[in-house]
Amino acid sequence: DFVCTCDSDKSITKTDGPATCSKDECSSDPCGAGQTCADPNPSPSSLKDFTCTCDKDASVQTVGTAATCEVDECLMNPCGMGQSCEDPNLSYASQHDFVCTCDSDKSITKIDGPATCEKDECSSDPCGAGQTCADPNPAPSSLKDFTCTCDKDASVMATGAAATCEIDECSMNPCGMGQSCEDPNTGYGSQHDFVCTCDSDKSITKIDGPA
């Protein structure tokens, strides 16, 4: 005539055998962090009926398993460099709706993938000092069409590469001591025309070498 009493509910007893105790399925935390678990019927005969409800969105609820709560699609950086990402709806039911926006032009956007942003090839200064760079079409599909124009001679221009601008041949002091140097034409197409003149006698000159 021994009596078994359930620890979870002292009113449930049975004589001469184990009692049928209630089983709260939420006690093992099946939902996990960020979710609330509820077991509407903790009877041992009623299993897998617990509910998991997302703390941040009570409309997201599952029965018998953990819910899939908010999903920020921007966490994996789907837009890449040079673009910002925004996920307007973090609900698990609303996916593939993230928006990529170009940093260079906020009006260029794309949903569910990287936007096609403009690429100004002049931003990396491919022409260098003394030249002006212009990219007539900064679309990613149009590359190597930038132009380099010499600041001192706008007629000297190159496309897709740095231009060869003025070259002052006297800058390397080719005449040496006791002589003056003059380069009458510093255009890149006119070389070996510098003139060396003796300081002691201005009438003594030589082209393309010391007098």
C-alpha positions as CSV (number, residue, x, y, z in Angstrom):
1,D,0.0,0.0,0.0
2,F,2.9,2.4,-0.7
3,V,2.1,5.8,-2.3
4,C,4.0,7.5,-5.1
5,T,3.6,11.3,-5.2
6,C,4.8,13.5,-8.2
7,D,7.5,16.0,-7.2
8,S,6.1,18.5,-9.8
9,D,2.5,18.3,-8.4
10,K,2.0,16.9,-4.9
11,S,-1.7,16.4,-5.6
12,I,-0.9,13.6,-8.1
13,T,-0.5,10.3,-6.3
14,K,-0.8,6.7,-6.9
15,T,-1.0,3.7,-4.5
16,D,1.1,0.7,-5.1
17,G,2.8,2.0,-8.3
18,P,4.3,5.1,-10.0
19,A,2.0,8.1,-10.4
20,T,1.3,9.7,-13.8
21,C,3.1,13.0,-13.3
22,S,3.0,16.0,-15.6
23,K,6.0,16.7,-17.9
24,D,6.8,20.3,-18.7
25,E,8.6,20.1,-22.0
26,C,9.9,23.7,-21.5
27,S,12.1,22.6,-18.6
28,S,14.8,21.5,-21.0
29,D,14.8,24.9,-22.8
30,P,14.0,23.5,-26.3
31,C,13.5,27.0,-27.7
32,G,16.8,28.5,-26.8
33,A,17.9,32.2,-26.3
34,G,15.6,35.0,-27.6
35,Q,12.5,32.8,-27.4
36,T,9.8,32.1,-24.9
37,C,8.6,28.5,-24.4
38,A,5.1,27.6,-23.3
39,D,3.7,24.1,-22.7
40,P,-0.1,24.3,-22.8
41,N,-0.5,20.7,-21.6
42,P,2.2,19.2,-19.5
43,S,0.6,15.8,-19.4
44,P,2.9,12.9,-20.4
45,S,0.4,11.9,-23.0
46,S,0.7,15.3,-24.7
47,L,4.2,15.7,-26.1
48,K,5.7,18.0,-28.7
49,D,2.9,20.5,-28.2
50,F,5.1,23.2,-26.6
51,T,5.3,26.6,-28.4
52,C,8.3,28.7,-29.1
53,T,7.7,32.5,-29.6
54,C,10.3,35.0,-30.7
55,D,10.8,37.6,-28.1
56,K,11.2,40.4,-30.7
57,D,8.3,39.3,-32.8
58,A,5.4,37.6,-31.1
59,S,3.8,36.8,-34.4
60,V,6.6,34.3,-35.1
61,Q,5.7,31.1,-33.3
62,T,6.3,27.4,-33.9
63,V,5.0,24.3,-32.2
64,G,7.2,21.5,-31.1
65,T,10.5,23.1,-32.2
66,A,12.5,26.3,-31.9
67,A,11.2,29.2,-34.0
68,T,13.3,31.0,-36.7
69,C,13.3,34.5,-35.4
70,E,14.7,37.7,-36.9
71,V,17.2,37.3,-39.7
72,D,19.4,40.3,-40.6
73,E,20.5,39.5,-44.1
74,C,23.1,42.2,-44.0
75,L,25.2,40.4,-41.4
76,M,27.0,38.4,-44.1
77,N,27.9,41.6,-46.1
78,P,26.1,40.6,-49.3
79,C,26.6,44.0,-51.0
80,G,30.4,44.0,-50.8
81,M,32.9,46.9,-50.7
82,G,31.7,50.4,-51.7
83,Q,28.1,49.7,-50.8
84,S,25.9,49.9,-47.8
85,C,23.3,47.3,-46.8
86,E,19.9,47.7,-45.2
87,D,17.4,45.0,-44.3
88,P,14.0,46.7,-44.0
89,N,12.2,43.7,-42.5
90,L,14.1,41.3,-40.2
91,S,11.2,38.8,-40.0
92,Y,12.2,35.3,-40.9
93,A,9.2,35.3,-43.4
94,S,10.7,38.3,-45.2
95,Q,13.9,37.3,-46.8
96,H,15.7,38.4,-50.0
97,D,14.5,41.9,-49.4
98,F,17.8,43.6,-48.3
99,V,18.8,46.7,-50.2
100,C,22.4,47.5,-51.5
101,T,23.1,51.2,-52.0
102,C,26.2,52.6,-53.8
103,D,28.4,54.8,-51.5
104,S,29.3,56.9,-54.6
105,D,25.7,57.5,-55.6
106,K,22.9,56.9,-53.2
107,S,20.4,56.9,-56.0
108,I,21.8,53.6,-57.3
109,T,20.3,50.7,-55.4
110,K,19.4,47.0,-55.9
111,I,17.3,44.6,-53.9
112,D,18.6,41.1,-53.0
113,G,22.1,41.6,-54.5
114,P,25.0,44.0,-55.0
115,A,24.1,47.1,-57.0
116,T,26.0,48.1,-60.2
117,C,27.9,51.1,-59.0
118,E,29.8,53.6,-61.0
119,K,33.6,53.1,-61.0
120,D,35.5,56.4,-61.5
121,E,38.9,55.1,-62.8
122,C,40.4,58.5,-62.0
123,S,40.0,57.9,-58.2
124,S,43.2,55.9,-58.1
125,D,45.2,58.7,-59.8
126,P,46.4,56.7,-62.8
127,C,47.8,59.7,-64.6
128,G,50.1,61.0,-61.9
129,A,51.4,64.5,-61.1
130,G,51.2,67.2,-63.8
131,Q,48.3,65.5,-65.6
132,T,44.5,65.8,-65.4
133,C,42.4,62.6,-65.5
134,A,38.9,62.4,-66.8
135,D,36.6,59.3,-67.0
136,P,33.9,60.0,-69.5
137,N,31.9,56.8,-68.6
138,P,32.4,55.6,-65.0
139,A,30.1,52.5,-65.5
140,P,31.8,49.2,-64.5
141,S,31.3,47.9,-68.0
142,S,33.4,50.8,-69.4
143,L,37.0,50.4,-68.3
144,K,40.3,51.8,-69.6
145,D,38.5,54.7,-71.2
146,F,39.9,57.4,-68.9
147,T,42.0,60.1,-70.4
148,C,45.2,61.7,-69.2
149,T,45.9,65.3,-70.4
150,C,49.2,67.1,-69.7
151,D,48.6,70.2,-67.6
152,K,51.2,72.3,-69.5
153,D,50.2,71.1,-73.0
154,A,46.5,70.1,-73.4
155,S,47.2,68.8,-76.9
156,V,49.2,65.9,-75.3
157,M,46.6,63.3,-74.2
158,A,46.5,59.6,-73.8
159,T,43.6,57.1,-73.2
160,G,43.8,54.3,-70.7
161,A,47.3,55.2,-69.5
162,A,49.4,58.2,-68.3
163,A,50.4,60.6,-71.0
164,T,54.1,61.4,-71.7
165,C,54.2,65.1,-71.0
166,E,56.9,67.7,-71.3
167,I,60.5,66.7,-70.7
168,D,62.9,69.4,-69.8
169,E,66.2,67.8,-70.9
170,C,68.2,70.5,-68.9
171,S,66.9,69.2,-65.6
172,M,69.6,66.5,-65.5
173,N,72.4,69.2,-66.1
174,P,73.7,67.6,-69.3
175,C,76.0,70.5,-70.1
176,G,78.0,70.4,-66.9
177,M,79.9,73.1,-65.0
178,G,80.7,76.4,-66.7
179,Q,77.9,76.1,-69.2
180,S,74.2,77.0,-69.3
181,C,71.5,74.8,-70.7
182,E,68.3,75.7,-72.5
183,D,65.7,73.3,-73.8
184,P,63.7,75.3,-76.5
185,N,61.0,72.7,-76.8
186,T,60.0,70.6,-73.8
187,G,57.3,68.7,-75.7
188,Y,57.6,64.9,-75.3
189,G,58.0,64.6,-79.1
190,S,61.0,67.0,-79.2
191,Q,64.1,65.5,-77.5
192,H,67.8,65.9,-78.0
193,D,67.4,69.5,-78.9
194,F,68.8,71.1,-75.7
195,V,71.5,73.7,-76.2
196,C,74.7,74.1,-74.1
197,T,76.3,77.6,-74.1
198,C,79.7,78.4,-72.6
199,D,79.5,80.9,-69.7
200,S,82.8,82.4,-70.8
201,D,81.8,82.9,-74.5
202,K,78.1,83.0,-75.3
203,S,78.9,82.5,-79.0
204,I,80.1,78.9,-78.3
205,T,77.2,76.6,-78.2
206,K,76.3,73.0,-78.9
207,I,73.1,71.1,-79.4
208,D,72.5,67.8,-77.6
209,G,75.7,67.8,-75.6
210,P,78.3,69.9,-73.7
211,A,79.9,72.7,-75.8
